[in-house]
Amino acid sequence: MFCLRCRREIEVGHKSVAVYMFAQTVGVKPRQKSAAQRICFCPQCAVSLAMGLAPEGALNMAAWDMIRDLVSAEPTLNQAAWENLRGVVGLLGSGEENSAADDGAKYRRAG
C-alpha cells in the first residue's frame, strides 16, 4: 500500500488515513452499488492536506473535508506525523559537515 500523495510505502499496521469510496444509486430500482475503493495517505500527507487550501473538484473536496475532520478531531494523527518527520530529520545531516567549506566562500552583491 502506498500514500496517494507522496507514494511512500505504508506497511500493514502502520499509521495512515484511509478514505473509502463507493458509488450507489438512489431512487432507482434495483439499487446498484459499486465495489469500494481504498485510498491511503501517510500521516504527514494527511495533516498537510488538511492544513492546506481546498482542492478543486467535488470528489477532492469531499475527501478533503473528511480528512480535515479527522485531523482536527484528535491530536494523535498530528503526533504520528511529527513522529515520522522526526525520523526523517534524524536521517538528515546537521549541515555542519559543509560549514567548513562555506567559511572560505566570499559573497558579493549582484548588480
C-alpha positions as CSV (number, residue, x, y, z in Angstrom):
1,M,0.0,0.0,0.0
2,F,1.3,3.5,-0.9
3,C,0.4,7.0,0.1
4,L,-1.6,8.5,-2.8
5,R,0.1,11.9,-2.5
6,C,3.8,11.1,-1.8
7,R,3.9,7.5,-2.9
8,R,5.7,6.5,0.3
9,E,5.1,2.9,1.3
10,I,2.6,2.3,4.1
11,E,3.3,-1.0,5.7
12,V,0.4,-3.1,7.2
13,G,-0.3,-1.9,10.8
14,H,1.5,1.4,10.3
15,K,-0.4,4.7,11.0
16,S,-2.2,6.1,8.0
17,V,-5.5,7.6,6.9
18,A,-7.7,5.5,4.6
19,V,-10.5,7.0,2.5
20,Y,-13.1,4.5,1.2
21,M,-15.2,5.4,-1.8
22,F,-18.1,3.7,-3.4
23,A,-21.0,4.7,-5.6
24,Q,-24.6,3.7,-5.1
25,T,-27.8,4.5,-7.0
26,V,-30.5,6.3,-5.1
27,G,-34.2,6.2,-6.0
28,V,-33.5,3.7,-8.8
29,K,-34.7,0.1,-8.5
30,P,-32.9,-2.2,-8.4
31,R,-30.4,-0.4,-6.2
32,Q,-26.8,-0.8,-7.5
33,K,-23.6,-0.4,-5.6
34,S,-20.0,-0.4,-6.8
35,A,-17.1,-2.1,-5.2
36,A,-15.4,0.1,-2.6
37,Q,-12.0,1.7,-3.4
38,R,-9.5,2.5,-0.7
39,I,-7.2,5.5,-0.9
40,C,-4.5,5.9,1.7
41,F,-2.4,8.8,3.0
42,C,0.6,8.7,5.3
43,P,0.1,10.9,8.4
44,Q,2.4,13.7,7.1
45,C,0.4,14.0,3.9
46,A,-3.0,13.8,5.7
47,V,-2.0,16.6,8.0
48,S,-0.5,18.6,5.2
49,L,-3.6,18.2,3.0
50,A,-5.9,19.2,5.9
51,M,-3.9,22.4,6.6
52,G,-3.8,23.5,3.0
53,L,-6.2,25.1,0.7
54,A,-9.3,23.3,-0.5
55,P,-8.6,21.3,-3.7
56,E,-10.6,21.7,-6.9
57,G,-13.3,19.2,-7.9
58,A,-16.3,17.8,-6.0
59,L,-14.7,14.4,-5.1
60,N,-11.4,16.0,-4.0
61,M,-13.4,18.5,-1.8
62,A,-15.4,15.7,-0.2
63,A,-12.3,13.7,0.7
64,W,-10.5,16.9,1.9
65,D,-13.4,17.7,4.2
66,M,-13.3,14.2,5.7
67,I,-9.5,14.3,6.3
68,R,-9.9,17.8,7.9
69,D,-12.5,16.4,10.3
70,L,-10.1,13.6,11.3
71,V,-7.1,15.8,11.7
72,S,-9.0,18.4,13.8
73,A,-10.9,15.9,16.0
74,E,-8.0,14.2,17.7
75,P,-4.3,15.1,18.2
76,T,-3.0,11.5,17.6
77,L,-2.8,11.9,13.8
78,N,-0.7,15.1,14.2
79,Q,1.5,13.4,16.7
80,A,2.1,10.5,14.3
81,A,3.0,12.9,11.5
82,W,5.5,14.6,13.8
83,E,7.0,11.3,14.9
84,N,7.6,10.3,11.3
85,L,9.1,13.7,10.5
86,R,11.5,13.4,13.4
87,G,12.6,10.1,12.0
88,V,13.2,11.7,8.6
89,V,15.1,14.7,10.2
90,G,17.2,12.2,12.1
91,L,18.4,10.7,8.8
92,L,19.5,14.1,7.5
93,G,22.8,15.5,8.4
94,S,23.2,18.5,10.7
95,G,24.5,20.6,7.9
96,E,27.8,21.3,9.8
97,E,29.8,19.0,7.5
98,N,29.7,21.6,4.8
99,S,30.2,24.7,7.0
100,A,34.0,24.5,6.8
101,A,33.8,24.7,3.1
102,D,31.5,27.6,3.3
103,D,33.8,29.6,5.7
104,G,36.1,30.5,2.9
105,A,33.4,31.5,0.5
106,K,33.1,35.1,-0.4
107,Y,29.8,36.6,-1.4
108,R,29.2,39.8,-3.3
109,R,26.1,41.7,-4.1
110,A,24.9,41.3,-7.7
111,G,24.1,44.3,-9.8
